[in-house]
Amino acid sequence: MNWGDIEAWLAMQRRGFCNGLVFVTPVARTACLRATISPFTLLARHVRSEFGEVAEETVAANRAAIAQTELQSVHRGGEVVSAYRVQGETVIVVTDRHAATTTILLAPEYRNQLHLQCWAESADSCA
């Protein structure tokens, strides 16, 4: 565990980018362990707004979501998504739009989660 990561995480919590409860899927945990990297290190990068390998549109959306959350001081921003390459795997860190939970998972798990969420909301909005 890197104390610099812990300090960065605590500083971000004070500045308004709250990640809520943190969940790590077993598959993501295994990928991180194989790469000898702590999921907490990826979480620390996420809360420091080091979004990793995401598109510029995602970076802009992340910044807008964080700004909206900070301005309203109520968690109503958008989802904040980061992606990191870990020994051939893409690990996704996603904080939900209410900043109630942050989940660390592999890219295929994230795509499945998006598909299920989309299906549950309505087939029309997913086209």
C-alpha positions as CSV (number, residue, x, y, z in Angstrom):
1,M,0.0,0.0,0.0
2,N,1.4,3.4,-1.0
3,W,0.8,6.2,1.5
4,G,0.9,8.8,-1.3
5,D,-2.1,7.1,-2.8
6,I,-3.9,7.2,0.5
7,E,-3.1,10.8,0.9
8,A,-4.3,11.6,-2.6
9,W,-7.5,9.7,-2.0
10,L,-8.2,11.6,1.2
11,A,-7.5,14.9,-0.4
12,M,-9.9,14.2,-3.2
13,Q,-12.6,13.2,-0.7
14,R,-12.2,16.6,1.0
15,R,-12.4,18.4,-2.4
16,G,-15.8,16.8,-3.3
17,F,-15.0,13.9,-5.6
18,C,-16.4,11.3,-3.3
19,N,-16.2,7.7,-4.5
20,G,-18.6,6.2,-1.9
21,L,-18.4,2.5,-1.1
22,V,-15.7,0.6,-3.1
23,F,-16.3,-2.8,-4.7
24,V,-13.7,-4.9,-6.6
25,T,-14.9,-7.8,-8.6
26,P,-13.1,-11.1,-8.0
27,V,-11.9,-11.1,-11.7
28,A,-10.5,-7.6,-11.4
29,R,-8.9,-8.4,-8.1
30,T,-7.2,-11.5,-9.6
31,A,-5.9,-9.4,-12.6
32,C,-4.4,-6.8,-10.3
33,L,-2.8,-9.4,-8.0
34,R,-1.2,-11.1,-11.1
35,A,0.2,-7.8,-12.1
36,T,1.3,-7.0,-8.5
37,I,-0.7,-3.8,-8.4
38,S,-3.2,-2.9,-5.7
39,P,-6.7,-2.0,-6.8
40,F,-6.3,0.8,-4.3
41,T,-3.6,2.3,-6.5
42,L,-6.0,2.4,-9.5
43,L,-8.7,3.9,-7.2
44,A,-6.2,6.6,-6.1
45,R,-5.4,7.5,-9.8
46,H,-9.2,7.6,-10.5
47,V,-9.9,10.1,-7.7
48,R,-6.9,12.2,-8.7
49,S,-8.6,12.5,-12.1
50,E,-5.9,10.5,-13.8
51,F,-8.5,8.7,-16.0
52,G,-6.0,6.5,-17.8
53,E,-6.8,5.2,-21.3
54,V,-10.2,6.7,-22.0
55,A,-11.4,8.8,-25.0
56,E,-11.2,12.6,-24.8
57,E,-15.1,12.7,-24.7
58,T,-15.0,10.5,-21.6
59,V,-12.4,12.8,-20.0
60,A,-14.6,15.8,-20.7
61,A,-17.7,14.0,-19.4
62,N,-15.8,13.0,-16.2
63,R,-14.6,16.5,-15.6
64,A,-18.2,17.8,-16.1
65,A,-19.6,15.2,-13.7
66,I,-17.1,16.1,-11.0
67,A,-17.7,19.8,-11.5
68,Q,-21.4,19.3,-11.3
69,T,-21.1,17.3,-8.1
70,E,-18.8,19.9,-6.5
71,L,-21.1,22.8,-7.5
72,Q,-24.3,21.3,-6.2
73,S,-22.7,19.7,-3.1
74,V,-25.3,17.0,-3.7
75,H,-24.2,14.0,-5.7
76,R,-26.0,14.5,-9.0
77,G,-23.2,14.6,-11.5
78,G,-22.7,12.0,-14.2
79,E,-20.8,8.7,-14.0
80,V,-17.0,9.0,-13.7
81,V,-15.1,6.3,-15.7
82,S,-11.4,5.5,-15.8
83,A,-9.6,2.7,-17.7
84,Y,-6.1,1.3,-17.0
85,R,-4.1,-1.4,-18.8
86,V,-2.9,-4.0,-16.4
87,Q,-0.8,-6.7,-18.1
88,G,-3.0,-7.1,-21.1
89,E,-6.3,-6.5,-19.3
90,T,-8.3,-3.3,-19.2
91,V,-9.4,-2.5,-15.6
92,I,-12.3,-0.1,-15.4
93,V,-12.9,2.1,-12.3
94,V,-16.4,3.6,-12.4
95,T,-18.1,5.9,-9.8
96,D,-21.8,6.0,-10.2
97,R,-23.6,9.2,-10.9
98,H,-24.7,9.6,-7.3
99,A,-21.1,9.0,-6.1
100,A,-22.6,6.3,-3.8
101,T,-20.4,3.5,-5.1
102,T,-17.2,2.9,-7.1
103,T,-16.7,-0.4,-8.8
104,I,-13.4,-1.8,-10.0
105,L,-13.9,-4.4,-12.7
106,L,-12.6,-5.7,-16.0
107,A,-13.8,-4.2,-19.3
108,P,-15.9,-7.3,-20.3
109,E,-17.7,-7.1,-17.0
110,Y,-18.3,-3.3,-17.5
111,R,-19.8,-3.9,-21.0
112,N,-22.1,-6.6,-19.5
113,Q,-23.2,-4.2,-16.8
114,L,-23.9,-1.4,-19.3
115,H,-26.0,-3.9,-21.4
116,L,-28.0,-5.1,-18.4
117,Q,-28.6,-1.5,-17.2
118,C,-29.7,-0.4,-20.6
119,W,-32.0,-3.4,-21.0
120,A,-33.6,-2.7,-17.6
121,E,-34.2,1.0,-18.3
122,S,-35.7,0.6,-21.8
123,A,-34.8,-1.0,-25.1
124,D,-35.5,2.3,-26.9
125,S,-32.9,4.3,-25.1
126,C,-30.1,1.7,-25.9
127,A,-30.3,1.9,-29.7
